[in-house]
Amino acid sequence: MDRMARNTPLIAIGGFSIECNSFAPNSTSLEQLRSENFSIGETISRDSAGTTSEFAGAWDVLNAFPVTLVPTALVAATPAPPLALDAFQFVKNEIVSRTPEDVDGIYLMLHGSAYCREEIDPEGALLKALRKKVGPRPFISISMDLHAHFTQEMHDAVDIAVAYRSCPHIDLYETGSQAARILHQAVIGEINPVTYVERIPMVVPPAKHDNDFKPYGSLMNLCKEIEKDGALAASLLTVQPWLNVPDLGWKSLVVYEPEKFNGVAAAKKLAEESWNVRELFMEDTTLPVSDAIAVAAQDSTLKVFADIGDATNGGSYGDSTELLRGLLESNHELRAIFTITDPAAVAKLWGKGGGATKITLGTGSKFEYNESADCEIRVLAECERKVIYTHPAAKNVTGSPGKSLFVVISHPVSQIFAVIHENPVRVIDGSLYELHGVNILDYTLVQAKSHVSFKAGFAPFTENFILANTRGPTTADLLSLDFSLRTIPTYPFDL
């Protein structure tokens, strides 16, 4: 039916949300995507990406109006190593093929940091294909993580781009609602929005991407002030820094109506304010692993050891042995629990509970972050269930660790426990531990794998957080990584 002849607007909706890491080993398969939050066509519901997701927010807004929704495909995956090309192509083809040519608008929940080794800008390729199919007029609106890498190809294809304004991320629902609300206003002819982007030539470690502290919180508040002044949306993309891609850097985005608001000036102001405080983000507040363990052992209260080098919410594989080796070498008395992705170890230990088994955890060579460590392990429990996250940014979202084991590792002084699992999952709350009935309040040290987001997930248990300066694919030492494709100049590499 012709657009003008319809009584209600036709809006296609879907999502493709995965955060990848160029420097992480292995790859993420279509099978892994299917095992998580994966819905096609009419199987998509409000809560397919979680009850507090951007998609849920957009769904609620659009369903409050007389519109016809066309569900396409929705994939919301655990951050992970690079996506296999066939997995991306499947998702792209499903979204594009299920989007009618005569839609009035499109809403997509994206992350903005997907990556394939053969296609370094998957979201750009998806949006370009969509735009080619539907032509220049239908409005396309996307919501993103504030760590999105917003490319020129993405910008060329969309009209509306909105990102979170909180880290830890607690405003996903509001972000999706905002993107959908602007889209609906555009579709019914109330507004004619455009998005302006200003690049900020800086990439900094994310440990201080925290709204509770300056300057990050102040910059995010500036986005809200710009909206109060008349912008439809203002976002500051502080980028996932572990992507080896051209044009990597912060970006300020302002969605506005040119005849009513100077979005260009607002975006430039946000960019200038960010650039002026760039050096503050380079201050190191982390501790070496041995010092972090010593701090945790000072008393019996629970502390969260943030393994920032192996941050699975930054696309790491979750296979670091830095904490394990530190614990094995330590003479401190404490009760600790950590996680590790090690499918080979799971295969060897599965079904062999009871007696002690000598095994090697980790697959890396000497001096690597995942250097192998010899252990004597006793399996206490095993399961093959999905994780259901409790973190505010992933409420009721599922993760798929595959087969997982709860084990105790022999040590002369400390009590060391671990969850060993087949697939990477986010360690941003207690859900992976709780799969095995673990009460993390019974421990002195519990491992998280995140720079900042873990704080919201573990806050119900403790606010004793220790940032550990661990190595790995999500290291804070960006200068140690091979950014062979980066745009020059970019701070702190060149400026």
VOGU-3710 file (C-alpha; in Angstrom, 3 decimals, decimal comma):
1> mdrmarntpl> 0,000/0,000/0,000  1,236/3,516/-0,797  2,463/5,447/2,243  -0,010/8,279/1,678  -2,947/5,868/1,475  -2,339/4,261/4,866  -4,338/5,233/7,920  -1,484/4,464/10,303  2,284/4,685/9,832  4,200/1,467/9,144
11> iaiggfsiec> 7,318/1,187/11,291  9,870/-1,620/11,122  11,633/-2,476/14,385  14,546/-4,693/15,304  17,992/-4,759/16,794  21,576/-5,873/16,428  23,471/-5,293/19,654  26,896/-6,777/20,254  30,099/-5,151/21,477  33,207/-6,721/19,968
21> nsfapnstsl> 36,917/-6,442/20,646  39,457/-6,402/17,819  42,213/-7,673/20,095  40,377/-10,626/21,663  41,199/-14,156/20,516  38,640/-16,494/18,905  35,419/-15,451/17,216  31,693/-15,361/17,930  29,548/-17,750/15,906  25,938/-17,670/14,761
31> eqlrsenfsi> 25,340/-20,606/17,100  26,522/-18,467/20,022  24,168/-15,661/18,985  21,264/-18,091/18,754  21,950/-19,346/22,273  21,309/-15,918/23,782  18,698/-13,242/23,039  17,760/-14,060/19,461  14,310/-13,498/17,967  13,052/-13,384/14,385
41> getisrdsag> 9,863/-11,851/12,993  6,704/-12,438/14,989  8,617/-14,170/17,794  9,916/-10,743/18,821  8,258/-9,313/21,919  8,696/-6,276/24,105  11,101/-8,113/26,407  13,163/-9,969/23,797  16,241/-7,906/24,696  15,435/-7,614/28,399
51> ttsefagawd> 12,774/-5,850/30,422  14,760/-2,604/30,801  16,366/-2,537/27,338  16,264/0,195/24,736  14,017/-2,061/22,670  11,502/-2,317/25,511  11,474/1,469/25,799  10,954/1,937/22,062  8,282/-0,768/21,995  6,281/0,922/24,745
61> vlnafpvtlv> 6,451/4,347/23,101  5,492/3,148/19,628  2,674/0,950/20,895  1,144/3,964/22,613  0,433/5,473/19,174  -1,725/4,295/16,250  1,090/2,694/14,257  1,642/-0,700/12,674  4,850/-2,362/13,818  6,761/-4,814/11,630
71> ptalvaatpa> 9,179/-6,894/13,742  12,270/-7,859/11,716  15,063/-9,491/13,741  16,435/-8,818/17,197  19,829/-10,026/18,382  21,161/-8,858/21,750  24,378/-10,703/22,512  27,005/-10,781/25,210  30,033/-8,612/24,376  32,454/-10,925/22,673
81> pplaldafqf> 35,428/-11,470/20,367  34,985/-10,509/16,697  31,786/-11,726/15,081  32,074/-14,427/12,432  31,237/-12,956/9,029  28,497/-15,491/8,296  26,831/-14,652/11,616  26,733/-10,954/10,777  25,510/-11,596/7,244  22,662/-13,728/8,570
91> vkneivsrtp> 21,526/-10,991/10,961  21,856/-8,286/8,302  19,899/-10,287/5,744  17,105/-11,038/8,212  16,675/-7,389/9,191  16,879/-6,053/5,639  14,712/-8,728/4,000  11,975/-8,399/6,637  11,818/-4,605/6,332  9,097/-3,598/3,825
101> edvdgiylml> 10,218/-1,216/1,078  7,304/1,136/1,791  7,878/1,668/5,532  7,396/5,115/7,008  10,085/4,634/9,635  12,614/2,208/11,062  13,822/1,824/14,641  16,875/-0,310/15,455  18,525/-1,034/18,771  22,256/-1,118/18,027
111> hgsaycreei> 25,320/-1,177/20,200  27,588/0,631/17,776  30,724/-1,447/18,383  30,174/-4,617/16,385  33,212/-5,854/14,491  34,123/-8,629/12,069  37,671/-9,206/10,951  36,395/-9,198/7,344  33,897/-6,335/7,883  35,117/-3,753/10,377
121> dpegallkal> 31,932/-1,648/10,238  29,016/-4,098/10,453  26,462/-1,561/11,671  27,410/0,762/8,835  26,996/-2,060/6,310  23,600/-2,979/7,784  22,299/0,588/7,765  23,621/1,220/4,258  21,790/-1,873/2,993  18,591/-0,762/4,721
131> rkkvgprpfi> 18,796/2,719/3,267  19,427/1,323/-0,205  16,290/-0,821/0,073  13,845/1,758/1,447  15,165/4,864/-0,294  15,827/8,366/1,058  12,517/9,261/2,702  11,671/6,831/5,488  13,177/8,049/8,750  15,699/5,714/10,371
141> sismdlhahf> 16,247/6,057/14,111  18,826/4,159/16,137  19,681/3,919/19,815  23,222/3,098/20,859  25,529/2,449/23,755  27,527/5,549/24,684  30,644/3,520/23,832  29,540/3,245/20,208  31,936/3,797/17,314  29,655/5,924/15,149
151> tqemhdavdi> 31,023/5,759/11,614  30,478/7,978/8,608  28,565/5,172/6,896  26,208/4,932/9,882  25,760/8,689/9,897  25,006/8,797/6,164  22,211/6,253/6,570  20,332/7,490/9,645  18,297/10,555/10,558  18,160/10,092/14,325
161> avayrscphi> 20,915/8,724/16,582  20,588/8,645/20,368  22,879/7,097/22,995  22,866/6,438/26,722  23,887/9,228/29,076  24,901/7,071/32,030  27,814/4,830/32,942  27,265/2,453/34,618  24,454/2,144/32,078  21,109/2,549/33,809
171> dlyetgsqaa> 19,154/4,577/31,232  18,735/2,053/28,433  14,931/2,119/28,562  14,881/5,916/28,492  17,271/5,991/25,524  15,113/3,664/23,452  12,026/5,653/24,409  13,663/8,885/23,262  14,773/7,428/19,920  11,270/6,073/19,269
181> rilhqavige> 9,524/9,256/20,340  11,593/11,396/17,958  10,995/8,857/15,200  7,240/8,949/15,672  7,176/12,750/15,635  9,146/12,693/12,396  6,984/10,032/10,769  3,745/11,933/11,428  5,255/15,174/10,137  5,605/17,140/13,367
191> inpvtyveri> 9,389/17,512/13,025  12,103/17,065/10,410  15,180/16,035/12,438  18,813/15,794/11,397  21,837/14,539/13,314  25,114/16,445/13,416  28,348/14,727/14,474  31,555/16,333/15,703  34,644/14,129/16,013  36,862/14,560/19,068
201> pmvvppakhd> 40,355/13,182/18,370  40,788/11,296/21,639  40,590/7,695/22,864  41,089/7,138/26,576  40,816/4,188/28,994  37,255/3,710/30,280  38,025/3,349/33,997  36,903/6,942/34,587  33,841/6,729/32,367  31,733/7,038/35,487
211> ndfkpygslm> 28,798/9,412/35,952  29,367/9,564/39,697  32,614/11,464/39,202  33,906/14,516/37,390  34,606/15,205/34,612  32,585/12,377/33,066  29,392/13,089/34,962  29,637/16,770/34,112  29,979/16,023/30,407  26,930/13,764/30,458
221> nlckeiekdg> 24,987/16,461/32,310  25,967/18,890/29,553  24,126/16,622/27,097  20,981/17,042/29,160  21,468/20,824/29,278  21,734/20,942/25,490  18,397/19,128/25,268  16,839/21,600/27,702  18,056/24,396/25,430  16,152/22,956/22,481
231> alaaslltvq> 17,923/19,942/20,989  15,831/16,849/20,361  18,705/14,699/21,678  22,349/15,178/22,619  24,816/12,355/23,151  28,515/12,015/23,880  30,027/8,828/22,467  33,130/8,033/24,510  33,819/4,961/22,361  34,788/1,376/23,039
241> pwlnvpdlgw> 38,578/1,817/22,854  39,571/-1,724/21,833  38,727/-1,480/18,146  41,444/-1,355/15,522  39,522/0,808/13,048  39,944/4,143/11,271  38,365/7,231/12,822  38,278/5,732/16,322  37,573/8,537/18,768  34,996/10,320/20,867
251> kslvvyepek> 32,104/11,979/19,066  29,409/14,432/20,079  25,999/13,946/18,458  23,105/16,374/18,432  19,684/15,626/16,902  17,854/18,844/16,106  15,608/20,803/13,768  17,835/23,273/11,876  15,220/26,008/11,784  14,703/25,859/15,559
261> fngvaaakkl> 18,089/25,061/17,126  21,785/25,416/16,325  22,799/21,796/16,706  26,194/22,361/15,098  27,230/24,904/17,720  25,942/22,677/20,527  27,875/19,641/19,278  31,044/21,717/18,931  30,640/23,031/22,474  30,258/19,501/23,830
271> aeeswnvrel> 33,329/18,440/21,863  35,393/21,374/23,123  34,472/20,705/26,750  35,473/17,064/26,318  38,796/17,888/24,695  39,675/20,350/27,456  39,547/17,636/30,152  41,176/14,834/28,166  44,225/14,568/30,431  42,072/13,866/33,501
281> fmedttlpvs> 41,006/10,551/31,966  44,591/9,340/31,780  45,160/9,351/35,551  45,785/5,793/36,744  43,859/4,680/39,838  44,454/0,952/39,404  46,540/-1,402/41,584  48,904/-4,193/40,551  47,370/-7,632/41,050  49,510/-8,434/44,116
291> daiavaaqds> 48,577/-5,144/45,788  44,898/-5,650/44,983  44,989/-9,088/46,608  46,743/-7,637/49,658  44,044/-4,982/50,024  41,320/-7,636/49,749  43,012/-9,687/52,489  43,130/-6,850/55,024  39,850/-7,980/56,591  37,045/-10,451/55,966
301> tlkvfadigd> 34,609/-8,028/54,308  33,688/-8,574/50,656  35,697/-6,698/48,014  35,114/-6,772/44,276  38,289/-7,274/42,250  37,679/-5,585/38,884  39,764/-7,433/36,298  39,904/-4,594/33,794  42,227/-6,332/31,322  39,746/-9,167/30,794
311> atnggsygds> 36,532/-7,143/30,777  33,962/-9,414/29,169  31,592/-6,468/28,806  34,297/-4,994/26,564  34,424/-8,009/24,284  37,190/-9,961/26,006  37,039/-13,744/25,912  37,151/-14,077/29,693  40,187/-16,364/29,746  42,654/-14,385/31,844
321> tellrglles> 44,687/-16,163/34,521  46,153/-12,997/36,036  44,064/-13,209/39,218  44,430/-16,982/39,466  48,221/-16,800/39,249  48,277/-13,954/41,739  46,227/-15,973/44,197  48,375/-19,087/43,763  51,528/-17,072/44,445  50,070/-15,155/47,396
331> nhelraifti> 50,674/-15,946/51,060  47,642/-13,926/52,148  44,778/-15,761/53,789  41,475/-15,024/52,081  38,430/-16,652/50,551  38,290/-15,808/46,824  36,169/-16,699/43,824  36,755/-15,937/40,147  35,592/-17,066/36,691  37,399/-18,258/33,580
341> tdpaavaklw> 36,342/-19,225/30,056  38,179/-22,475/29,359  36,231/-25,004/27,257  39,121/-27,487/27,233  39,200/-27,573/31,031  35,424/-28,009/31,186  35,642/-30,962/28,804  38,331/-32,598/30,915  36,561/-32,066/34,255  32,917/-32,576/33,254
351> gkgggatkit> 31,410/-35,577/34,981  34,443/-36,130/37,211  33,292/-34,598/40,471  34,624/-35,783/43,797  38,361/-36,444/43,708  41,152/-33,984/43,047  42,381/-33,565/39,458  45,566/-31,908/38,286  44,835/-29,628/35,368  46,126/-26,591/33,514
361> lgtgskfeyn> 43,902/-23,509/33,326  44,555/-20,940/30,626  45,972/-21,446/27,167  48,490/-18,623/26,818  52,261/-18,708/26,663  54,536/-17,452/29,417  54,152/-13,728/30,200  50,803/-13,498/28,396  47,669/-12,377/30,256  46,186/-15,886/29,905
371> esadceirvl> 49,415/-17,735/30,687  48,641/-21,331/31,636  48,670/-22,207/35,331  48,902/-25,682/36,855  46,271/-26,378/39,509  44,848/-29,172/41,594  41,090/-28,903/41,335  38,123/-30,604/42,909  34,739/-30,223/41,196  31,963/-29,271/43,622
381> aecerkviyt> 29,061/-28,796/41,190  28,260/-28,646/37,498  25,378/-27,231/35,495  24,319/-26,345/31,969  21,955/-23,428/32,399  21,803/-19,883/31,095  22,727/-16,843/33,132  19,913/-14,369/33,796  21,545/-11,039/34,554  20,396/-8,863/37,450
391> hpaaknvtgs> 22,417/-5,798/36,411  20,189/-2,732/35,773  21,536/-2,482/32,208  20,766/-6,126/31,426  17,804/-6,925/33,624  16,438/-10,381/32,728  18,746/-10,633/29,697  20,226/-14,093/29,255  23,821/-15,171/28,693  25,003/-18,614/27,653
401> pgkslfvvis> 28,086/-19,894/29,501  27,446/-23,395/28,181  28,584/-26,109/30,556  29,982/-24,625/33,740  31,701/-26,038/36,814  32,036/-24,784/40,362  35,426/-25,893/41,667  37,815/-25,450/44,574  41,516/-25,022/43,850  44,110/-26,313/46,295
411> hpvsqifavi> 46,178/-23,691/48,127  48,127/-23,960/51,408  46,654/-20,801/52,938  43,686/-19,421/51,020  40,377/-20,897/49,940  40,191/-20,395/46,175  37,016/-21,163/44,247  36,192/-20,707/40,569  33,447/-21,032/37,995  34,933/-22,537/34,828
421> henpvrvidg> 32,715/-22,237/31,745  32,696/-22,918/28,006  31,554/-19,569/26,573  32,286/-15,955/27,531  29,591/-14,186/29,522  29,415/-10,806/31,223  30,758/-10,790/34,773  29,045/-7,549/35,779  26,879/-8,909/38,598  26,608/-12,032/40,712
431> slyelhgvni> 24,512/-14,057/38,273  27,243/-16,399/36,988  28,238/-17,302/40,529  24,631/-17,696/41,600  24,107/-20,351/38,917  25,862/-22,660/41,344  24,118/-21,434/44,481  27,100/-19,332/45,531  26,464/-16,559/48,031  29,189/-14,056/47,225
441> ldytlvqaks> 28,770/-12,464/50,656  30,600/-15,530/51,981  33,803/-14,413/50,227  36,578/-11,915/50,818  37,289/-11,336/47,135  34,985/-11,791/44,150  36,079/-11,128/40,595  34,230/-8,830/38,199  35,281/-8,322/34,582  34,578/-4,688/33,804
451> hvsfkagfap> 36,018/-1,198/34,224  32,922/0,585/35,509  29,643/-1,236/34,759  30,241/-3,869/37,447  29,620/-1,215/40,110  25,878/-1,161/39,449  25,713/-4,958/39,381  27,594/-5,586/42,613  26,306/-2,556/44,548  23,605/-4,646/46,306
461> ftenfilant> 26,422/-6,664/47,920  29,202/-4,134/48,546  30,769/-0,904/47,385  34,300/-1,998/48,239  35,679/-1,945/44,706  39,301/-2,535/43,687  40,397/-1,723/40,138  43,200/-4,143/39,282  45,717/-3,211/36,605  45,535/-6,485/34,730
471> rgpttadlls> 46,675/-7,079/31,173  44,540/-8,421/28,344  42,374/-7,394/25,382  40,697/-4,652/27,451  43,801/-3,269/29,103  43,832/0,353/30,237  47,284/0,677/28,670  46,059/1,554/25,198  49,561/2,411/24,026  50,499/-1,259/24,394
481> ldfslrtipt> 47,998/-2,339/21,704  48,531/-2,362/17,951  46,151/0,267/16,578  47,494/-0,076/13,052  44,396/1,489/11,434  43,875/4,439/13,757  43,403/7,939/12,399  46,333/10,271/13,042  46,478/12,489/15,058  44,563/11,066/18,015
491> ypfdl> 45,228/11,673/21,723  47,119/10,165/23,574  48,922/8,398/20,727  50,038/11,482/18,865  48,964/14,606/20,763
//
